Amino acid sequence: MSGMRGELRLLRAAAIVEAASLLVLLVNLATVHWEPVASATGPIHGCAYLLAIAATWAGPAPTRARLVALIPAVGGLLALRETRRTPTT
């Protein structure tokens, strides 16, 4: 049980960073489009996206959660929701 909780904690953190970094990128794009912000935030967003996928696939997540984790931008949040909603054995 401890391992599953750790993976959910990792997935939660990755999903939050993925969504927050996407928000920063979109606000930057819609306003000043400052290149240093995009250069710094883009890789953070990409790493969070990959970490969310890895955290979902590493744990005992349902198949639907594993598939929605692959959706760019919001996959981590959707996988987290799906993992919490569907009990696994």
C-alpha positions, -999 to +999 in steps of 0.1 A: +000+000+000+029+024+008+043+020-028+009+028-044+005+059-022+040+070-032+032+066-069+000+086-064+019+113-047+044+114-076+016+114-101-002+142-082+030+164-082+037+157-118+001+165-129+001+198-110+035+208-125+023+198-159-009+219-157+008+249-140+037+250-165+011+248-194-007+277-179+025+297-177+033+289-213-001+299-225-002+331-206+033+340-219+022+332-254-010+353-251+007+383-235+044+393-239+057+361-255+090+364-237+115+338-250+133+331-218+100+321-201+092+297-229+128+283-229+127+277-192+091+265-188+089+243-220+113+216-207+097+216-173+064+210-189+078+182-210+095+165-181+064+167-160+043+152-188+068+123-191+069+118-154+031+117-151+031+090-178+058+070-160+041+074-126+009+061-140+024+032-158+046+022-129+018+017-104-012-005-103-033+020-124-064+009-144-060+007-181-081+037-187-058+058-165-028+046-184-043+056-217-055+091-206-021+098-191-008+099-227-030+129-236-008+159-238-013+189-215-040+174-192-031+137-192-016+137-157-047+153-142-070+129-160-050+099-150-050+111-114-088+114-114-092+081-131-068+063-107-087+077-077-121+068-092-114+033-102-102+009-075-075-016-085-068-050-070 
